[in-house]
Amino acid sequence: MNYTFLRSTILVLLSSGLCHGTGVLTVDSIRRAAGESVTFTTSVTPTAEPFLALTWSFNGTTNVVTSTSVDVVGQGYENRISLDRLTGSLVLRNLTEKDTGEYELIIIPYGAPQIQGTAKLVVLTKVSILPTACPTEDLIEGKTSVNLTCDASGVVVTRVWTKDGQPLASGHRFSFHDGNRVLSISPVDRKDTGEFLCNVSNDFSFDTAKCNLKVYYGPDRPDLSQKPIGAELEDSVTLICSADSLPKADFVWTFNNKKIYGSRLYIHEMEWWHLGRYTCTATNAITGLEASVFHTLSDSSTSISGSMSMMVCTVLTSVGLMLV
């Protein structure tokens, strides 16, 4: 049976003034996941007398099913629909994204006003993260900028970037582009080291992309310490140099134009020629930066001896005054 002829006949009945339009579908908008089924339910009360004609159409042009004395099922809907001829309710199975659109029902009863209704259906495909390539180049604090991309298949309703369990907001060094698909960090900071997550979702599904960043930085200004602090000649002394850096910094000591490598400088027995200014320089092979600090190694007994001499001198002077 020709669907165009049937629909034209129904439209003639509508335009003849024999019937009126009334909303009959129980919901105006429906959301479903691909592969699921949907039921367009009507509020029609079944009657003993069958309908003169009934038609379901898609987006105003495509026949889903037209029912008179026989049912004519539209192309692509075979084995996918079930029609309740008593109420006009329709079940549509094995949904795909192509089923998204407006569905219209028109019922022509015998000797009664027309029954009409529309409903919109949105079919969402489950989201799935596509392979994501994280940056492979060396990221250097304060110098490098980077873009993280979050691609997904399916209908993505929300896309949220997080780090350390907290959502990231635009501003300062972070900016978002293409509907949050791209996160730009300019420039990177040592605090960016760690795992970034991109959470994508729709009403029916959720997936997460992960990207681990390592930001190289430093060295910061070194910290220098001496053990023991009050060392005297013939004591053992250790000078310790440390600096925050990623990767770990390399250290070199400079003293009297001589270089000693390592973060610790050990003097087994301090002599007078060990005294003087020591410079510790920390370097980072990846960032190309270096930082230095100096320390003066002295004999603590020298200052004590000087104090004792002054004290003895003062006592003798006092005694001399008393004798006069």
Secondary structure, DSSP 8 states (H G I E B T S, - for coil): --HHHHHHHHHHHHHTTS------BS-SEEEEETT--EEE-B-----SS--SEEEEEETTTEEEEEESSSEEE-TT-TTTEEE-TTT--EEE-S--GGG-EEEEEEEE-TTS--EEEEEEEEEE---EE-------S-EETTT--EEEE--EES--SEEEEEETTEE--SBTTEEEETTTTEEEESS--GGG-EEEEEEEE-SS-EEEEEEEE-EEB-----EEEEESSS--TTS-EEEEEE---BS--EEEEEETTEEEESSEEEESS--GGG-EEEEEEEE-TTT--EEEEEEEE--HHHHHHHHHHHHHHHHHHHHHHHH-
